[in-house]
Amino acid sequence: MTVVQIPGSKSVTARALYLAAAAEGVTTLRQPLLSDDSEGFAEGLASLGYRVDRQPGVWTIEGRPAGPGVASADVYCRDGATTARFLPALAAAGHGSFRFDASAQMRRRPLGPLTQALRELGVDLVHEQAEGHHPLRIEADGIKGGALTLDAGLSSQFLTALLLTGPLTEQGLEITVTDLVSVPYVEITLAMMNRFGNPARREGDTFVVPPVPYAATDYLIEPDASTASYVFAAAALTGNTVTVPGLGAGSLQGDLRFAEVLREMGADVSITPEFTTVTGTGRLRGVTVTMRDISDTVPTLAAIAPFADGPVRIEDVYNTRVKECDRLAACEQNLAALGVPVTTGRDWIEIRPARPTGPVEIACHGDHRIAMSFSITGLRTSGITLDDPGCVRKTFPGFHDALAALRAEWGV
């Protein structure tokens, strides 16, 4: 049995950083993710005047419930979607003049449903170039709060940004959603808000956030379930066993359900309170699976699908088209280059069994999940290389070393 230590959750780290910044007192975050995204979020907080002390394995943040500690700031969000969506909402609840910009990749990704909701709440906000996209300028004077309606069908992060901001408003928020993807990520948000002292809750299609202030806490970041999907897939594909400690039955993260998809395909899966173990059985069955709520693991499944004994069809995942890249198109492109029969529709992809053939350079499109997923394909396909191996730094800078260690241990 191979034990792999997976870095801290990107989603949990980002939410914890926001909550710590908004809470009264000093919060300690243990085992936060060290990656381009999380470091960009922390630097964004520092630009807004929050005190963030980053030591190995422990970050401390001095909260400011009144908002940013500077009257003006220019914040660069890098490639980070959580940074680019959460921090403008945080700044809007304070007072001052704040400008946000991001990488070319992040500029392409949608922001409109969030910024339209902020405008409805009275926030003075201007998109400097393309409407609904970064760069963005906010003249902040606090947020009164109230009721609003939100379409979160492209990204649950729009809803999460508003939920996190609710306790900073005068009246709190009642948010009714007309569409919502990636529900488990919203459940992470609510659970963490509760942990920081706000009794936010869901009532049907409406999310209720009372204006109860956050309180600082000591918070341990659990391993990233999306990142764990790559080592779980590697074990299922090669007939080996891998255990990820710290990621178990009590996990906040919905992407742990990827292990259940592997179970449906024939892998042996054990999920205990302390760890998750996946063992490959030498067979992967074809499946049809809806992955709307665990869409970050779509490329992982697509990358091992050619080795199944029947078609693998992944449905209801339109939102993967507006991630770091159009992930359905990227998977289709790379699978076709490997000689694998593949078809896609607006919100689905179907892969038929075929032995992938190399050599092929994978087109990563600057997307960490495409790079890591097709690296797993390479465990059973010679000649796979990546056109942008460094893009994994977004969430797992040590990925290539970790995969090399698995190869060495398993002899694949």
Summary of the structure (lengths in Angstrom):
residues: 412
radius of gyration: 21.0
end to end distance: 15.1
largest distance: 60.3
contacts: 1538
relative contact order: 0.12
helix: 39%
strand: 25%
